[in-house]
Amino acid sequence: MNRQLALGITACILACAPLAACGGPAQPADKPDPSLAPAGQTTATTPGGTDGPVAASSSEDVTKGTAAIKAGDWNGARAAFEAAIKKNPKQADAHYYLGLVMDKVGDKAAAEKSYKMALDLQPDLQEAAENLTAIYVEGQKYDEAIAIARKALTKNAKNAGMQLNLAFALSGKGDVDGASKAFEDAVKLAPNDANFYLAYAQHLGAAKKKDEAIAQLKQAQRVAGDDAALQGTIGYELKTLHALPECIAAFDRAIALKDNADFRTNRAQCKYVAKDKPGAMADLQAAIAKEPGFAPAHYWLGSWLHEDGKFAEATAEYDAYLKAAPKGPMAKAAEAKSKLAKDKKKPEKPAPKK
């Protein structure tokens, strides 16, 4: 039940987070995945797995609590672990699991306290150390995270999750070279996990090392196999790097696995910047045919029709966006552009960078 820090991108629900050249300001997704974050940052994941510490449960209450976790009964789990601690305050696993519950429900301060208590009682409890480093990185307490991670790795150098958390901490602190070495070590420990390569690529991208980031994304593609969501995520990362041919190829692969509006809208943006506007428009039209309520596709189709002076068609697409996402991140832009289109005026293009 250890958790590493989440990757900057773990799902591709980002069709309205465009390339800068797509026209208009970059916008966040209408319904962003709660696990998403920009490269170089981190965000909490929910606890993964339910195996917990390797040792057997120390008491009946702990066994009852872990069963409650597996059933998704977090209140019942908390009550069981608190009962275990009341009976025996020195049960390290009870403190660890209580920390896990508090982490899950969002009480980070209580989770931190429980993880620290678990480590005080059992210093080699790797799961508690890993989760505590995650909390520290999320709280930008990088030095504390680094200290705990390095101490844990001296006891278990093959802990891939801890190595990844160390890399996140070093990256957050701004130690580009140190983080790169830590990410390199992490991917060696988990060579078949695409998420590790993705994390490394995000770090490299934030450090403006585009070619190296693309190389890691290609490794992620290699091991992601038939996981459509991961292949789409890789495509999104390539899009943010402005690696246009690679972006289009990645979404080709994702769409072959699972054809949906999100993937097509992302691919459309890469095609548009690559000067394939007809291909981009075709992707958006296909996206809307598949999912008529997918707001970002309507917005971008409206924008590109607007550019071509097709004012009535553009207005219809802006209105479709507003109907699907009246409070979406591009709602104000859609309203403003719709008014221009109704007045048969094109939006002003941003001044070129000097």
Residue, then its C-alpha position, 0 to 999 in steps of 0.5 A: m500500500n505504498r504510494q509513489l508521487a503521481l506523474g505529472i500526466t497520468a491520463c490524457i484528458l487534456a484536449c483543451a490544453p493546446l500548443a501555443a500556436c493553436g490560436g488563443p490562450a492555452q487553457p486547462a482541461d474542462k474536466p481535469d483529471p485530479s492526478l494531473a500536474p505540470a512537469g516538474q511538479t507533483t501531486a498525490t495519488t490515492p494509495g495503490g494496492t492493498d498488500g501493506p507491510v510484508a509482515a503479518s498483521s500485528s493484531e485482530d484490529v489491524t486485520k479488520g482495518t485492512a479488510a475495511i480498506k479493501a472494501g473501501d470502508w475508510n471510516g471503518a478502517r480508521a476506527a479499527f486502526e485507532a482501536a488497535i493503537k489504543k490497545n497497543p500504542k507500539q503497533a507500527d503497522a497500525h500507525y502506518y495504516l492509520g496514516l494511509v487512511m488519513d492520507k486517503v481522506g486528505d488529512k495530510a497533517a494527521a497522515e504525516k504524524s502517523y507515518k512518522m510514528a510508524l517509522d519511529l517504532q519500525p525504522d525499516l518500514q519502507e511503505a511508511a517512509e515512501n508515503l512520508t516522502a510523497i507528503y513532503v514533496e507535495g508540501q514542497k519540503y524537499d530537504e525532508a523528503i530527500a533525507i528520508a528517501r536516502k536513508a530508506l535507500t541505504k536499507n533497500a537500494k532496489n526500492a524503485g518507488m522510493q527512488l522515484n520519490l527521491a527523483f521528484a524531490l531533487s527535481g522540485k528542489g531544482d537539482v536538475d543533475g541530481a534528479s536526472k541521476a535519480f530518475e535514471d536509477a529509478v527507470k533501471l529499477a523499473p524498466n518495464d513501467a512506462n510511468f517511470y519513463l514518463a516521469y523522467a521525460q517530464h523532468l527533462g522537458a521542464a529542464k529544456k532538454k527536449d531531445e532527451a525527453i523525447a528519447q524517454l517518451k519513446q522508451a515509455q511507448r515501447v513498454a506501454g504496449d496496448d495501454a491506450a491511456l498511456q499511449g495517449t498520455i505519451g502523445y500529450e507529452l510529445k505535444t507539450l514538447h512541440a515534437l509534432p511528427e512524434c505527437i501525431a504518430a503517438f496519437d495514431r497509435a492511441i487511436a488505433l487502440k481506442d478511438n475517442a474524441d480526446f485523442r482525436t482533438n489532441r492529434a488535431q492540435c498537433k496536425y494544425v501546428a504541423k500545417d495540416k489544417p485539413g487533417a486537423m479539421a477532419d479529426l475534430q469533425a470525427a471527434i464530434a461525431k463520436e462524442p457530440g458533447f465533447a466541448p474542446a473539439h467544438y471550441w477548436l473547430g469553431s476557432w479554425l472555421h472562424e479563421d477561414g471566415k466561415f462565421a455562421e459555422a464558427t458561431a454554431e461551434y462556439d455555441a455548442y461549446l457553451k452548451a456543453a461546458p457553460k462554465g468551462p475554462m474556455a467559456k469566456a473566450a468562446e463567448a467573445k469569439s462567438k460575438l465576433a463571428k456573429d458580427k462577421k469579424k475575425p479575432e485578432k492574431p497575437a503579435p509575433k514574438k520579437 
